[in-house]
Amino acid sequence: MMKWMIASDIHGSAYYCEKLKEAYERERPGRLLLIGDILYHGPRNDLPRDYDPKKVIEILNSISKDIICVRGNCDSEVDQMVLDFPLMSDSMALVIENRFFFVTHGHIFREADLHFLHEDDILLSGHTHVPAKEKRGDHWYINPGSVSIPKNDSPHSYMTAENGSLYWKTLDGEIYDEFSL
């Protein structure tokens, strides 16, 4: 099975994007799945450390062949003009480790409208900046947390999907939570 790396909410931080790239080089995944809010910090967030969207563009474009992405609420059409990977899809469906994942940033689709999710399917989203693994009705809600602006005292983080599990990791690669697929 292919190893996946999953991250969300970079929000234009060159510092944390560089840390994410270092983790990507260390993890060596087959694909990097970004769950939105790539370049802009948004009006509700403080500027993240080393806010430099042009540097984030450079960092991510250097590994664009491995990136797939969904659009976040802070992403726009003009962002797509400078990124070398697709950004404008509001959602995607993936099968990872034989589990169905509906991937969306979390600002458009209401869970009540996701009637197509079957028992134990996974709704994977970012947006809240808070890592999560919660059973919600028949499906699971999974959130990798935020690369650059974590909330609720959570770490700067990403996830990997490998060996039948999801692993939440700090940007240094330390596992702090796990979910068996």
C-alpha positions as CSV (number, residue, x, y, z in Angstrom):
1,M,0.0,0.0,0.0
2,M,1.1,3.5,-0.8
3,K,2.1,5.8,2.1
4,W,0.2,9.1,2.3
5,M,1.1,12.3,4.0
6,I,-1.9,14.5,4.9
7,A,-1.7,18.2,6.0
8,S,-3.9,21.2,6.3
9,D,-3.9,24.9,6.9
10,I,-0.4,26.2,6.0
11,H,-1.8,29.7,5.7
12,G,1.2,31.2,4.0
13,S,3.8,30.4,6.6
14,A,7.2,29.9,4.9
15,Y,8.7,28.7,8.2
16,Y,6.1,25.9,8.8
17,C,5.9,25.0,5.2
18,E,9.6,24.4,5.2
19,K,9.2,22.2,8.3
20,L,6.4,20.4,6.4
21,K,8.7,19.9,3.4
22,E,11.4,18.5,5.7
23,A,8.9,16.1,7.1
24,Y,7.9,15.2,3.6
25,E,11.5,14.4,2.7
26,R,11.9,12.3,5.9
27,E,8.6,10.5,5.4
28,R,9.0,9.8,1.7
29,P,5.2,9.4,1.0
30,G,3.8,8.4,-2.4
31,R,1.5,11.4,-2.2
32,L,1.0,14.5,-0.2
33,L,-2.6,15.4,0.3
34,L,-3.2,19.1,1.3
35,I,-6.6,19.9,2.7
36,G,-6.8,23.6,1.9
37,D,-5.8,27.0,3.2
38,I,-2.4,27.1,1.5
39,L,-1.3,30.7,0.9
40,Y,-3.5,33.2,2.7
41,H,-3.8,33.6,6.5
42,G,-7.5,34.7,6.4
43,P,-9.0,37.7,8.3
44,R,-9.8,35.7,11.5
45,N,-6.2,34.4,12.0
46,D,-3.1,36.3,13.2
47,L,-0.2,36.3,10.7
48,P,1.6,33.0,11.1
49,R,5.4,32.9,11.7
50,D,7.3,34.1,8.6
51,Y,4.2,34.8,6.6
52,D,5.5,34.7,3.0
53,P,3.1,33.2,0.4
54,K,5.6,33.6,-2.4
55,K,8.1,31.4,-0.5
56,V,5.3,28.9,0.2
57,I,4.6,28.8,-3.6
58,E,8.3,28.0,-4.3
59,I,8.5,25.3,-1.6
60,L,5.3,23.5,-2.7
61,N,5.9,23.8,-6.4
62,S,9.3,22.1,-5.9
63,I,7.4,18.9,-4.8
64,S,4.2,19.5,-6.9
65,K,4.4,16.2,-8.7
66,D,3.4,14.4,-5.5
67,I,0.7,16.9,-4.3
68,I,-3.1,16.6,-4.5
69,C,-5.2,19.2,-2.9
70,V,-8.7,20.5,-2.1
71,R,-9.6,24.2,-1.8
72,G,-10.0,25.8,1.5
73,N,-12.0,28.9,2.4
74,C,-8.8,31.1,2.2
75,D,-7.8,29.7,-1.3
76,S,-8.8,31.5,-4.5
77,E,-8.6,31.3,-8.2
78,V,-5.6,33.6,-8.3
79,D,-3.8,31.1,-6.1
80,Q,-4.3,28.4,-8.7
81,M,-2.4,30.7,-11.2
82,V,0.8,30.3,-9.3
83,L,0.6,26.8,-7.9
84,D,1.7,23.8,-10.1
85,F,-0.9,21.4,-8.7
86,P,-4.7,21.4,-8.8
87,L,-6.2,23.5,-6.0
88,M,-9.8,24.4,-6.9
89,S,-11.7,21.2,-6.2
90,D,-14.0,21.6,-3.1
91,S,-13.9,17.9,-2.4
92,M,-12.5,14.5,-3.6
93,A,-13.2,10.9,-2.9
94,L,-10.2,8.6,-2.2
95,V,-9.7,5.0,-1.1
96,I,-6.8,4.7,1.3
97,E,-5.9,1.4,2.9
98,N,-9.3,0.0,1.7
99,R,-11.3,2.8,3.4
100,F,-13.4,5.4,1.7
101,F,-12.4,9.0,2.5
102,F,-14.5,12.0,1.5
103,V,-12.0,14.8,1.6
104,T,-13.0,18.5,1.9
105,H,-11.6,21.5,3.8
106,G,-14.7,21.7,6.0
107,H,-16.3,25.0,5.2
108,I,-18.8,24.0,2.4
109,F,-20.2,20.6,3.0
110,R,-22.4,20.2,6.1
111,E,-22.2,16.7,7.6
112,A,-26.0,16.4,7.5
113,D,-25.8,16.6,3.7
114,L,-23.3,13.8,3.5
115,H,-25.9,11.0,3.3
116,F,-23.7,9.0,0.9
117,L,-21.2,8.2,3.7
118,H,-21.5,4.6,4.7
119,E,-20.8,3.0,8.0
120,D,-17.1,3.6,9.0
121,D,-16.4,5.8,6.0
122,I,-14.1,8.8,6.8
123,L,-14.9,12.5,6.5
124,L,-11.4,14.0,6.3
125,S,-11.2,17.8,6.7
126,G,-9.1,20.6,8.1
127,H,-10.5,24.1,8.7
128,T,-10.8,24.0,12.5
129,H,-7.1,23.7,13.1
130,V,-7.8,21.1,15.8
131,P,-6.7,17.4,15.4
132,A,-9.7,15.1,15.7
133,K,-10.9,11.5,15.4
134,E,-14.5,11.3,16.3
135,K,-17.3,8.8,15.5
136,R,-20.2,10.9,14.2
137,G,-23.2,8.8,13.5
138,D,-22.2,6.0,11.1
139,H,-19.0,7.7,9.8
140,W,-15.7,9.0,11.3
141,Y,-14.6,12.6,11.4
142,I,-10.8,12.9,11.0
143,N,-8.8,16.2,11.1
144,P,-5.0,16.4,10.9
145,G,-4.8,19.7,12.7
146,S,-2.9,22.7,11.4
147,V,0.6,23.0,10.0
148,S,1.1,26.6,11.0
149,I,-1.8,27.9,13.2
150,P,-2.9,25.1,15.6
151,K,-5.7,25.8,18.0
152,N,-6.8,24.3,21.4
153,D,-3.1,23.8,22.5
154,S,-2.6,21.2,19.7
155,P,0.8,20.8,18.1
156,H,1.9,22.0,14.6
157,S,1.0,18.7,12.9
158,Y,0.4,16.5,9.9
159,M,-0.8,12.9,9.5
160,T,0.4,9.8,7.6
161,A,-1.6,6.9,6.4
162,E,0.5,3.7,6.4
163,N,0.5,0.1,7.6
164,G,-3.2,0.1,8.2
165,S,-3.3,3.2,10.4
166,L,-3.5,7.0,10.5
167,Y,-0.8,8.6,12.6
168,W,-0.9,12.2,13.8
169,K,2.6,13.6,14.0
170,T,4.3,16.7,15.1
171,L,6.4,18.5,12.4
172,D,9.4,16.7,14.0
173,G,7.8,13.4,13.2
174,E,6.8,12.4,16.8
175,I,3.6,10.3,16.8
176,Y,1.1,11.7,19.2
177,D,-2.1,9.9,18.2
178,E,-3.2,6.9,16.0
179,F,-6.3,5.6,14.4
180,S,-6.6,2.0,13.0
181,L,-8.0,1.8,9.5
